[in-house]
């Protein structure tokens, strides 16, 4: 078994590139983690599909990932096809439960190192597709905040505030509060534009001034 040492990982339910890591994330310093060379097709499956690896592979990596303070991750490893790398964590059944990208320097080092490691065949089953989100984590966060704020204003019957936001957003008003409320929620299903970012800044400013 080959290993990689001294790496930062940010395990999340959904895959996020290293440049989307947030200061509130639980970024872990990994002292030692198994390293596995796989073929490109398998790598694509590990990114885009929900997969389960067999128990034989779990035994191979069991308790091999060491964290600070002598803590361990029971089932975790880094996979690379020599061009891309990803860290995965599994549960006792072999199901992937979290994923982490790597910072660029580590990924480049691992990909280069793969040329010295024999490729390994992993037995796994595909049980479904992963939802590939084309929006960044920041965009999703902004949408969530906007939706929570709009819903809160509506439920509190703060209709003058709702009208103000709607007017700033769309430059006009609709005949009823309900129409404006549902129109705003519907707009959040689309890709963010400069208008939504402006509303987000207005909302942030309103809380800063409280």
C-alpha positions in Angstrom: 0.0 0.0 0.0 1.3 3.4 -1.0 0.6 6.6 1.1 0.5 10.3 0.8 1.6 12.4 3.8 0.7 15.9 5.3 -2.3 16.9 3.2 -5.3 19.1 3.9 -8.7 17.6 3.1 -12.2 19.0 3.2 -14.7 16.1 3.2 -18.2 17.2 2.1 -21.4 15.4 1.1 -21.0 16.9 -2.4 -17.8 17.5 -4.2 -16.3 21.0 -4.2 -13.2 22.3 -5.8 -10.5 23.5 -3.4 -11.0 27.1 -4.4 -14.6 26.8 -3.0 -13.5 25.8 0.4 -15.1 28.0 3.1 -13.6 29.2 6.3 -16.5 27.5 8.2 -15.6 24.1 6.7 -14.1 21.4 8.8 -10.8 21.2 6.9 -8.6 18.4 8.4 -4.9 18.0 8.5 -4.2 14.4 7.4 -0.8 13.0 8.5 -1.1 9.8 6.3 -3.6 8.4 3.9 -3.6 5.5 1.4 -3.0 6.3 -2.2 -4.6 4.3 -5.0 -3.9 4.5 -8.8 -7.1 3.8 -10.8 -7.9 4.0 -14.5 -9.7 7.2 -15.9 -13.0 5.5 -16.4 -13.2 4.4 -12.8 -12.2 7.9 -11.7 -15.1 9.4 -13.7 -17.5 6.9 -12.0 -16.1 8.0 -8.6 -16.9 11.6 -9.4 -20.2 11.3 -11.2 -21.9 8.1 -9.7 -23.0 6.8 -6.4 -20.8 3.8 -5.8 -20.2 1.0 -3.3 -16.8 -0.7 -3.1 -16.4 -4.3 -1.9 -15.4 -5.4 1.6 -12.0 -6.6 0.3 -11.0 -3.1 -0.6 -12.4 -1.7 2.7 -10.2 -4.1 4.6 -7.2 -2.9 2.6 -7.6 0.7 3.7 -9.2 0.1 7.1 -7.8 2.4 9.8 -4.9 3.5 7.6 -5.8 7.2 7.5 -4.1 9.0 10.4 -5.1 12.5 11.6 -3.6 14.8 14.1 -3.7 13.6 17.7 -3.5 9.9 16.6 -7.1 10.0 15.5 -8.1 7.9 12.4 -10.6 7.8 9.6 -11.8 4.2 9.4 -12.2 4.1 5.6 -10.6 6.8 3.5 -8.1 7.1 0.7 -7.0 9.2 -2.2 -7.7 8.0 -5.8 -5.8 9.3 -8.8 -5.8 8.4 -12.5 -2.5 10.4 -12.9 -4.3 13.4 -14.2 -6.9 14.0 -11.5 -7.1 13.1 -7.8 -9.9 12.9 -5.3 -10.2 11.8 -1.6 -13.1 9.6 -0.7 -14.5 8.4 2.7 -16.6 5.2 2.9 -19.0 3.8 5.5 -19.0 0.2 6.8 -21.0 -1.0 3.7 -18.5 0.5 1.3 -20.7 3.4 0.3 -19.0 6.7 -0.4 -20.3 9.2 2.3 -18.0 12.2 1.6 -15.6 13.5 -0.9 -12.7 16.0 -0.9 -10.8 17.8 -3.6 -7.1 18.6 -3.0 -5.2 21.8 -3.1 -3.4 22.2 -6.4 0.1 21.5 -5.2 -0.9 18.2 -3.6 -2.9 17.1 -6.6 0.0 17.8 -9.0 2.4 16.0 -6.7 0.1 12.9 -6.4 -0.6 12.8 -10.2 3.1 12.8 -10.9 3.7 10.2 -8.3 1.1 7.9 -9.9 3.6 7.1 -12.7 5.6 5.1 -10.2 2.5 3.2 -8.8 0.9 0.2 -10.4 -2.7 0.7 -11.4 -5.2 -1.2 -9.2 -8.5 -2.6 -10.2 -11.3 -1.7 -7.7 -14.4 -3.8 -7.4 -17.4 -1.5 -7.1 -21.1 -1.2 -7.9 -22.8 1.8 -9.4 -26.1 2.4 -7.6 -27.1 5.7 -9.0 -26.0 9.1 -10.4 -24.6 11.9 -8.4 -26.3 15.3 -8.9 -23.7 17.5 -10.6 -24.3 21.0 -9.5 -23.1 23.7 -12.0 -23.4 26.4 -9.4 -20.6 27.3 -7.0 -21.1 26.9 -3.2 -21.1 30.7 -2.9 -24.0 31.0 -5.4 -25.9 28.3 -3.5 -25.3 30.1 -0.2 -26.5 33.4 -1.6 -29.7 31.8 -3.0 -30.3 30.1 0.4 -30.0 33.4 2.3 -32.2 35.3 -0.2 -34.9 32.6 0.0 -34.8 32.6 3.9 -35.0 36.4 4.0 -37.9 36.7 1.5 -39.8 33.9 3.2 -39.3 35.4 6.6 -40.5 38.8 5.5 -43.5 37.3 3.8 -44.5 35.2 6.8 -44.0 38.2 9.2 -46.3 40.2 6.9 -43.6 42.9 6.5 -45.1 43.8 3.1 -43.5 47.3 2.8 -40.1 45.6 3.1 -41.1 43.0 0.5 -42.2 45.7 -1.9 -39.0 47.5 -1.5 -36.9 44.5 -2.3 -39.1 43.6 -5.2 -38.8 47.1 -6.6 -35.0 47.1 -6.3 -34.9 43.7 -7.9 -37.3 44.1 -10.8 -37.8 47.9 -11.2 -41.6 47.6 -10.9 -44.4 46.2 -8.7 -46.9 43.5 -9.4 -50.6 43.9 -8.3 -50.4 41.7 -5.2 -48.0 40.7 -2.5 -48.5 37.0 -3.3 -47.6 37.5 -6.9 -44.4 39.4 -6.0 -43.4 36.8 -3.3 -43.8 33.8 -5.6 -42.1 35.6 -8.5 -39.0 36.2 -6.3 -38.9 32.6 -5.2 -39.3 31.5 -8.8 -36.5 33.8 -9.9 -34.1 32.0 -7.5 -34.5 28.8 -9.5 -32.5 30.5 -12.3 -28.8 31.4 -12.5 -27.9 34.4 -10.3 -27.5 37.7 -12.0 -26.1 41.1 -10.9 -29.6 41.9 -9.6 -29.6 39.0 -7.1 -26.2 40.0 -5.9 -27.4 43.5 -5.3 -30.4 42.3 -3.3 -28.0 40.1 -1.3 -25.9 43.1 -0.5 -28.9 45.2 0.5 -30.0 42.4 2.9 -26.6 42.2 4.4 -26.4 45.9 4.9 -29.8 46.0 6.6 -28.5 43.6 9.2 -25.3 45.5 9.7 -27.3 48.6 10.4 -29.4 47.0 13.1 
